[in-house]
């Protein structure tokens, strides 16, 4: 076996995320904030809400403490609760289902397509008289077939809640992820293209009434300091994190452009390997490539081999939602969603972040190829 | 985060502490952890910040109020037992303004009925009751570390203390999506983690907490000595260590007093001018203002004076002169 000069390609890039100058800029902003003492929905939160609205082409942005909170607020704002059902895909991060359960409703799962997106052809058969909403996730950073989903929802008078947590900056036919449904959730977790130094999120909507209600509810239902209109919660975006987000917002699109270049390089270098399946890349969608996922043969061995070569690959995720211990009372079993189950067994996420160099990407490609050439 | 949790648990005298996103989340997660849900009842005091009651309402449970004592404004143990029903699943005494609730009789009644007691310690970091710190008295303590609290972050933060291992293990998962490992979800839950940035600030702040508390206590003592003949000053009976999250007096012609202070440049506040049971959000509970006469009456009389160690000698004197001159006129 030929040995290339050894590189390390870590999955987690947070040590490369903030160069010294960028960090100093943010620390200066934070010092300025500390001097004002405006920590609770301070001016940086309002600036962030305005600018994110522009980026996502939506009227209202309400900053929240996390992406999960954003999902919960979307559901609450639409009055979805006990006895209601919400349709979503089974191959996503746990928070999408956790949020539905948190409001007392029931997640109803459907299978996915060859791009790991919700299979819109399977949605209709999952609708029951109790269904209140469809919750498509822009999983991996790729918008699902939003026009079809909106049409299905309209036909059955259902709401559409977009889980745009992994996909700020993505779009479908030019329209941003998060700007399609009745209301959408955004996450700014450190490993997202739009990210902060901890947890942060937002609810976005074009609906004035929903936005008014959300602003009340996320802050204890307070009309003013002394009067509460409704029982609310504290799910405010940390002002400290809004300061970070405001320094990051304008970089989101250039970063995604770079992620797309890297994904193209990976696709070109791996597509002809017979043991791999690279998903289709439809031209009408701008994929934020939050996760670069391919399907592989002999996954466990490949992961070990890559780890030996210094390439940190991951699996998002090995157990779909319907097979989690938490889902045992929902009545699913192995076989319920064959596509997602097969993918859970053979997907691999390769590092695909904007800080990778062309030679690191080349190194990854050659490592994968060498594994199957042996 | 783990460093802060360790220090905070040691400080409070509990085995464990679990950092969470904010004080409200601390209450909600703890209530869920003891099994509170739809149709249950949760007992609390009506003269607190709204979160003491909304935490129950948000879980589909019913907040049941018990009136407070005139003297220290905390939940009246003598009224507690008659509020207990078979649906009562938790009791949340509030350590209002840094003064602990009278925990011994509350715990005695709760234990007899096998109902868990969750301390709303949002305003009482460091306060003690018979030598024990708040947060270590009930099954669990829920703390807020909001910027205006004695121990504070630069944004929202909260923490739960407990010595109950089962509750502790459950809370660790509950604040992080119910995850058992990265890939396995034991139960559906939310993200209510304490921000690591806020924890870094809190670790440093812990070193200053005792100094800050001493500063507040010294100022409170100065106010009380100078004002006790004109207004009702806070009480601190034997067995209690008050940390003066707020320095609340009971005053006649309260609104005029506040206006008078404001005209002299002294900012006084009211915590809170409306008892929770009289809020618009509480309409569904069908309660009248006089159902809890002490809390309702206190809401008309209480005033909080500025109380933090950084106030200068002149500022302190101007607070004292402000109050005295109002009653001299």
Interface residues (C-beta under 8 A of the other chain):
Chain A: X33 X34 X37 X39 X40 X65 X66 X67 X68 X69 X72 X82 X94 X95 X97 X98 X99 X100 X101 X102 X104 X197 X198 X199 X220 X221 X222 X226 X227 X228 X229 X230 X231 X232 X233 X234 X236 X238 X239 X240 X241 X315 X317 X318 X319 X321 X324 X325 X326 X327
Chain B: X21 X22 X23 X24 X25 X28 X38 X50 X51 X53 X54 X57 X58 X60 X146 X147 X154 X155 X156 X177 X178 X179 X180 X183 X184 X185 X186 X187 X188 X189 X190 X191 X192 X193 X195 X196 X197 X198 X270 X272 X273 X274 X279 X280 X281
